[in-house]
Amino acid sequence: MRVLGVDPGLTRCGVGVVEGTPGRPLTLIGVGVVRTPPDLDLAQRLLRIEIGLEEWFEEHRPEAVAVERVFSQHNVRTVMGTAQASAVAMLVAARRGLPVALHTPSEVKAAISGSGRADKDQVAAMVARVLRLAEPPKPADAADAAALAICHIWRGTAQNRLAAAIAKQR
């Protein structure tokens, strides 16, 4: 399965594409960020994120998309921008008919490191280790996006099998 992970943000929207299946070595296909200037109008920033994500989808052809679930932060302006960038990612995926899964930061941290309280450095180090990289992807937003993709491959496929089994029972 090829999963595109998105760590949403207005200034830096992390993107990571990972391929593999649970129980087998995973492969990093691509990792990076879509950047927008902070002084640009919000609508133009969202448009640039959409264009950047469309390029990632077109180039890497994911089968599923994993987006970080937006959670309440103290800074309402930050959470709004993150939510808007998240919505753009979901829209791009939906337009292509791709399944979208939302994973919380603590869920991703627990999947990748074994602890839902892992810090960014621990997550980045585990991403490098799981993907057999010489060093963690940079910046941290890119490493987080790769961690989202890994989390979805490890957890999402099992969740999909459970949902299919439940649907079959009905």
N, C-alpha and C positions, 0 to 999 in steps of 0.2 A: 504494500500500500504506500502511496506517495501522499504525504500530508504537508500542507503549507500552514505553518504557524505564524500568527500575527500578534505582536505585542503592540497594541494600539497607542498612538500618541500623535499630537499635532506637529511637534517639532521633529521628532524622530519616531517613525513607525517601523518597528523591527519586523523583519521578515526572514523566515527560515524554512527551507524545504528539506525534509528528511524522508528517506524511503526505507521500508523494511517491514518485518512482521514480528510479533512478540516471540521471544525465545531465540531469535536469530540476530546476528550483528546488524546494526543500522548503518545507513550511509547518508552523509550530508551531501545533498545535491547542490544547494546554494544557500547563502546567508548574506544579509545586508540590512540596510535601512532605506526607507523612503523619507527624504528630508523636505521640510518646508520652512521658509523664513518666517520668524515670529512677527515681523512687521507687515506681512501680507494680510489682506482681508481674509476673514474666516472662510467665506465661500470659496475663495481662490485656493486657500490651503487645502480644503477638503477635496477640491477638484484635482489638485496636484497629487494628493494621496491616492485618489481613485485611478488616475492615469498611471502612477507608479505601480500600484497593485495590479492593474490590468496587464502591465508589462511582465510582472512576475508570474501571473497566471498563464499568460500566453507562452512564455518561455519554458516554464517548468511543468505545466499540465498536471496539477495536483488532482487527486481523486477525492480528497476531503480537506476541510479547512478547520483549524483549531484557533480560536480567538480567546484572548484573556478576558474573562468575565470582569466587567467594571465593578469595583466595590467602592463603598463610601469612603471618601477621604475628607480631611479637614478643609482642604482648599476646593471649594465648589467649582471655581473656574477651571482648575486642573481636571476634576472628574468630568466636567461637561465636555471639555476638549477630547478627553480619552474616550468618552462614550460616543462622541460624534465620529471619531476616527474608527472606532469599533463598528459602528453602523455602516460606514463606507465599506469596510472589509466584508461584512456580512452581505451587503448588497451586491458587491462584485461576485461573490461566491454564488449567491442565489440566482443572479442573472445567468450564470453558467450551469445551473441545476446541480450544484455541488452541495453535499451535506456539510452543515456547519455545526461545530460543537463548541460550547463555551466551557472553559476550565478556570477555576479560581486560582489566584496566585498560590495559595497554600496547597491546593491539590497538585499543582505542577511541581512545587518544591518537594512535596512528599514523594511524588512519583520518581523524580530525578535523583533526590539525595537521601530519601528515607526520613526526612524531617520537614514538616510543614512550616518550620521556622527558620529554614536555611537562609543565609544571606546571599546577596548577589554573587559574591566571589565563589561561594560554595557551589551555587547552581552552575555558574560558568565553568568551574573546574570539572564538575560532573558531566556537563555537556561534552567537554573536550574528551573526557575519559570514555564515555559511552560511544562517542562517534570516532574514537581512535584518532584524535587530532593532536598535533604537536603543542598547540596552545588554544585557549578558549577563543571563540569568535568575538570580535570587537565591532562596535561598542557593545555595552551590556544589553541594549535593546535587541540586538541581533542574537545574542546568546539566549536571551529570554524567549525569543520567537522559536529558536531551535528546540529549546526545552519544552515549549508548548506542543510542537510537532511530535517530539519523543513521547510526551505524556499521552497524547492522543493515540499514538500507535500502540502503546502499552496498555492503556485503559479503555480507549474508545472502541477498539475491536471487540474486546470482551463485553462491553456494554451493548454493542450492536448485536452480538450473538444472543445475549440474554433477552433483549427486546424482541428479536426474531422468534425465539423459543416461546416467549409469553404470547406473542401474536398468534403463533401456530396452535397453541393450546386453546385459544378462544375460538 
